[in-house]
């Protein structure tokens, strides 16, 4: 009698901006009841019981998609998953794929790309191909790849943006650039400005959200704000209203820190969820009437922009070799601009507001 381990082909694709599945075990139909920590110690090499118990308490280990306690007992056919915030490393070189890239700038040290919405940044379980890194590997396939073995699963990445967020991203092309850029991100000296379309309008045209962000203790697939600062990490977003469209607002966000889903969580916290942000509640009407004509307009706008309305518009940093201050800007992608234009036209027909 032995448990079976599901192969990667059996796994559901993991979203780039969520927790990532690293291991999955399925208990044999004849499995006798056994504590989960003991079960996993048998199945995994060089893992201590204390580490397993801490992971269970942290919500990283689930049984049948539910969090359990360290004394939980495994039963026949139980599915045990181990989730982490970082994607698992892919053994071996990244497969080069001829995928179009919008390269804004390139030299011997760096590569600046305007990422299309819907593109996952790097390979992981469930999405080993079709990512930005696969496309970059193809772009550089005839050039030497000077990265160490531990960079091979995500060559040159010093930061990332969510799958459904569009915009600018910088990659390193050698180890010196990698460490130099990584330090700039660590020191929060990188210039990053995003455009977002959010629900509602603001009383003040500029403001700052200074609220801790961390994993939601009740649902580890989400992040949430902790106003008391008792949990999570220090996070600061500065915002400015660019256009007030009554029902929605186009804003610019400047990141002082770079937490996962920072803008999305901060905007939800202050009552302005991103338009069509399914994860954080922006995919429903949060301002306006419930009359059928308006509801139909909003639903049509969701179809035009079938993702959260967030675009990494500008990016600035110090060049790792020359010391020059580099600054890049990008236009809103087509889906974002069309949705914005729809709202402008709708507002122009309701001048009484």
C-alpha positions in Angstrom: 0.0 0.0 0.0 1.5 3.3 -1.0 0.2 6.9 -1.5 0.3 8.2 -5.0 1.9 11.6 -5.8 0.0 13.6 -8.4 2.1 14.7 -11.4 2.3 18.3 -12.6 -0.2 17.4 -15.3 -2.8 16.7 -12.6 -2.5 20.1 -11.0 -4.8 23.0 -11.7 -2.9 26.1 -13.1 -1.9 28.5 -10.3 -2.4 32.2 -10.9 0.8 34.1 -10.9 -0.4 36.4 -8.2 -1.7 33.8 -5.7 -0.2 31.1 -3.5 1.7 28.5 -5.4 1.3 24.7 -5.0 4.6 23.1 -4.3 3.5 19.6 -3.2 0.4 17.5 -3.4 -0.1 14.1 -1.9 -3.2 11.9 -2.2 -3.7 9.3 0.6 -4.1 5.7 -0.5 -7.7 4.3 -0.2 -6.4 2.0 2.5 -4.6 4.7 4.5 -4.9 4.2 8.2 -5.6 7.3 10.4 -2.3 9.1 11.0 -1.4 12.6 12.3 -0.7 14.9 9.4 2.7 15.9 10.7 3.8 12.2 10.9 2.3 11.5 7.5 4.3 14.3 5.9 7.6 13.4 7.7 7.3 10.0 6.0 6.6 11.5 2.6 9.1 14.3 2.6 12.9 14.2 3.0 14.8 16.3 5.4 11.8 18.1 6.9 11.4 18.4 10.6 8.2 18.0 12.5 8.5 21.5 13.9 8.7 23.0 10.5 5.7 21.0 9.3 3.7 22.1 12.3 4.6 25.8 11.8 3.5 25.5 8.2 0.2 24.0 9.2 -0.4 26.8 11.8 0.5 29.4 9.1 -2.1 27.9 6.8 0.3 26.8 4.1 -0.7 23.1 4.4 -4.3 22.1 3.6 -6.3 18.9 3.6 -9.0 18.8 0.9 -8.6 22.6 0.4 -9.2 23.3 4.1 -6.9 24.5 6.8 -6.3 22.0 9.6 -4.6 21.8 13.0 -1.3 20.0 13.6 -3.1 17.1 15.3 -5.4 16.5 12.3 -5.5 12.9 11.3 -5.2 11.8 7.6 -7.9 9.6 6.3 -8.2 7.5 3.1 -8.2 9.6 -0.2 -7.4 12.9 1.6 -5.7 15.4 -0.6 -2.8 17.2 1.2 -1.4 20.3 -0.5 1.5 22.5 0.5 1.2 26.1 -0.7 3.9 28.8 -0.7 4.0 32.5 -1.7 6.9 32.0 -4.1 6.6 29.8 -7.2 8.5 26.5 -7.2 11.7 26.3 -9.1 11.5 24.6 -12.4 14.4 22.1 -12.9 16.4 22.6 -16.0 16.5 25.5 -18.4 13.5 27.6 -19.3 12.0 26.6 -22.6 12.4 29.4 -25.2 9.1 30.3 -26.9 8.6 32.7 -29.8 6.1 34.9 -28.0 5.8 38.6 -29.0 7.4 41.1 -26.6 7.0 44.8 -26.4 10.6 45.7 -25.6 10.9 49.4 -24.6 14.7 49.4 -24.1 17.6 47.0 -24.2 21.4 47.1 -23.8 24.0 44.7 -22.7 22.9 44.9 -19.0 19.1 45.4 -18.8 15.9 44.7 -20.6 12.8 46.9 -20.1 9.5 45.3 -21.2 5.9 46.6 -21.4 4.1 43.5 -20.3 0.7 42.7 -21.9 -2.2 42.0 -19.6 -2.9 38.3 -19.2 0.7 37.2 -19.4 2.2 35.4 -16.5 5.6 36.7 -15.6 7.5 33.4 -14.8 7.1 29.7 -15.1 5.6 27.7 -12.2 3.6 24.5 -11.6 0.6 24.7 -14.0 2.2 27.3 -16.3 5.6 26.1 -17.3 5.2 27.7 -20.7 3.7 30.8 -22.3 5.2 33.2 -19.7 7.2 36.4 -20.1 10.4 34.5 -19.0 9.8 31.9 -21.8 9.6 34.8 -24.3 12.7 36.4 -23.0 14.6 33.1 -23.1 13.7 33.0 -26.8 14.7 36.6 -27.4 18.1 35.8 -25.8 18.6 32.3 -27.1 21.5 33.2 -29.4 23.2 35.2 -26.7 25.1 33.9 -23.6 22.9 33.5 -20.5 25.2 34.6 -17.7 23.0 33.6 -14.8 23.9 31.1 -12.0 21.9 27.9 -11.8 19.6 29.2 -9.1 18.5 31.9 -11.5 17.5 29.5 -14.2 13.9 29.3 -13.3 13.4 33.0 -13.3 16.4 34.5 -15.2 17.0 38.2 -14.6 13.8 38.9 -12.6 14.2 41.4 -9.8 10.5 42.2 -9.5 7.2 41.1 -11.0 3.7 42.4 -11.7 0.4 40.4 -11.5 -0.7 38.3 -14.5 -3.7 40.7 -15.2 -1.8 43.9 -14.6 -0.1 45.5 -17.6 2.9 47.7 -17.8 6.6 48.2 -17.4 9.0 45.7 -15.9 12.9 45.6 -15.9 15.0 42.5 -16.2 18.7 42.0 -15.6 21.0 40.4 -18.2 23.9 39.6 -16.0 24.7 39.1 -12.3 26.1 42.5 -11.7 22.9 44.1 -13.0 20.8 41.6 -11.0 22.3 42.5 -7.7 22.5 46.2 -8.4 18.8 46.4 -9.4 17.7 44.1 -6.6 19.3 46.4 -4.0 17.4 49.4 -5.5 14.1 47.6 -5.1 15.1 46.5 -1.6 16.0 50.1 -0.7 12.7 51.4 -2.2 14.6 53.8 -4.4 13.0 52.7 -7.7 10.4 55.1 -9.2 7.2 53.3 -9.9 3.9 54.9 -10.8 0.7 53.1 -11.7 -2.6 54.2 -13.3 -5.7 52.6 -11.8 -9.4 53.0 -12.5 -11.2 52.7 -9.2 -14.8 52.9 -8.0 -16.2 56.2 -6.7 -14.8 59.7 -6.4 -12.6 61.2 -3.7 -13.1 64.1 -1.3 -9.4 65.0 -1.6 -7.5 65.0 -4.8 -4.3 63.6 -3.2 -3.7 61.3 -0.3 -1.6 58.6 1.3 -2.5 55.1 2.5 -0.2 54.0 5.2 -1.6 50.6 6.4 0.1 47.3 7.0 -0.7 44.5 4.5 -0.5 40.8 5.1 -2.2 37.5 4.3 -5.8 37.2 5.3 -5.8 34.8 8.3 -9.1 33.4 7.2 -8.3 33.0 3.5 -4.7 32.7 2.5 -5.4 33.4 -1.2 -6.1 37.0 -0.3 -4.1 39.9 1.2 -5.8 42.4 3.5 -5.1 45.6 5.3 -4.3 45.7 9.0 -5.0 49.3 10.2 -3.8 48.6 13.7 -0.4 47.5 12.4 -0.5 44.4 14.5 0.0 42.0 11.5 1.4 42.2 8.0 4.1 44.5 6.7 4.5 48.3 6.6 3.0 49.5 3.3 2.7 53.0 1.8 0.9 54.1 -1.3 0.6 57.8 -2.4 -2.3 58.5 -4.8 -3.5 61.4 -6.9 -6.8 61.8 -8.8 -6.2 62.4 -12.5 -9.8 62.3 -13.6 -13.0 62.4 -11.6 -15.8 60.5 -13.5 -18.2 60.5 -10.6 -18.9 56.8 -10.7 -15.2 55.9 -11.1 -11.9 57.8 -10.9 -8.7 57.5 -12.8 -5.9 57.8 -10.3 -2.1 57.7 -10.2 -0.4 55.6 -7.5 3.2 56.0 -6.4 4.6 53.1 -4.5 6.8 53.7 -1.5 6.9 50.0 -0.7 6.2 47.0 -2.9 3.9 44.5 -1.2 1.9 41.9 -3.0 -1.3 43.4 -4.3 -0.5 46.6 -2.5 -2.5 49.0 -4.6 -5.4 46.6 -4.9 -5.6 46.1 -1.1 -5.0 49.7 -0.2 -7.7 51.0 -2.5 -10.2 48.5 -1.3 -9.3 49.5 2.3 -10.2 53.1 1.7 -13.4 52.2 -0.2 -12.2 52.5 -3.8 -11.7 49.0 -5.1 -10.2 48.7 -8.5 -12.7 48.5 -11.3 -13.3 44.8 -12.2 -10.9 43.5 -9.6 -12.5 40.1 -9.1 -10.3 39.1 -6.2 -11.0 42.3 -4.1 -14.6 42.9 -4.9 -14.4 45.4 -7.8 -16.3 43.2 -10.2 -19.7 44.5 -9.0 -21.4 47.9 -8.9 -20.0 49.8 -6.0 -21.3 53.3 -7.0 -24.4 54.2 -9.0 -27.9 53.0 -9.5 -29.2 49.4 -9.9 -31.4 50.3 -12.8 -31.1 47.9 -15.7 -29.7 50.4 -18.2 -26.8 51.4 -15.9 -26.2 47.8 -14.8 -25.9 46.8 -18.5 -23.5 49.6 -19.2 -21.2 48.4 -16.3 -21.4 44.8 -17.4 -20.4 45.9 -20.9 -17.5 47.8 -19.5 -16.4 44.7 -17.6 -16.3 42.9 -21.0 -14.2 45.6 -22.5 -11.8 45.4 -19.6 -11.9 41.8 -18.4 -9.4 42.3 -15.6 -8.5 44.7 -12.8 -7.9 48.2 -14.1 -4.2 48.5 -13.2 -1.3 49.5 -15.4 2.4 50.0 -14.4 2.8 53.2 -16.3 6.2 54.5 -15.4 9.4 53.0 -14.1 12.7 54.7 -13.1 16.0 53.4 -11.7 19.7 53.9 -11.8 21.5 52.1 -14.5 23.7 49.4 -12.9 26.7 50.1 -15.1 26.6 53.7 -16.1 25.0 55.2 -13.0 22.6 57.1 -15.3 19.1 57.8 -14.1 16.8 55.9 -16.4 13.1 56.8 -16.7 10.5 55.0 -18.9 6.8 55.8 -19.5 4.1 53.8 -21.3 0.6 54.4 -22.7 -2.5 52.8 -21.3 -3.2 49.5 -23.1 -6.1 49.3 -25.5 -8.5 47.6 -23.2 -7.9 50.0 -20.4 -8.2 53.1 -22.7 -11.4 51.8 -24.3 -13.0 51.3 -20.9 -11.9 54.7 -19.7 -13.4 56.3 -22.9 -16.7 54.5 -22.3 -17.0 56.0 -18.9 -16.1 59.5 -20.2 -18.8 59.2 -22.8 -21.3 57.9 -20.3 -20.6 60.8 -18.0 -21.0 63.3 -20.8 -24.6 62.1 -21.3 -25.4 62.8 -17.7 -24.4 66.4 -17.3 -26.8 66.8 -14.3 -24.4 65.0 -12.0 
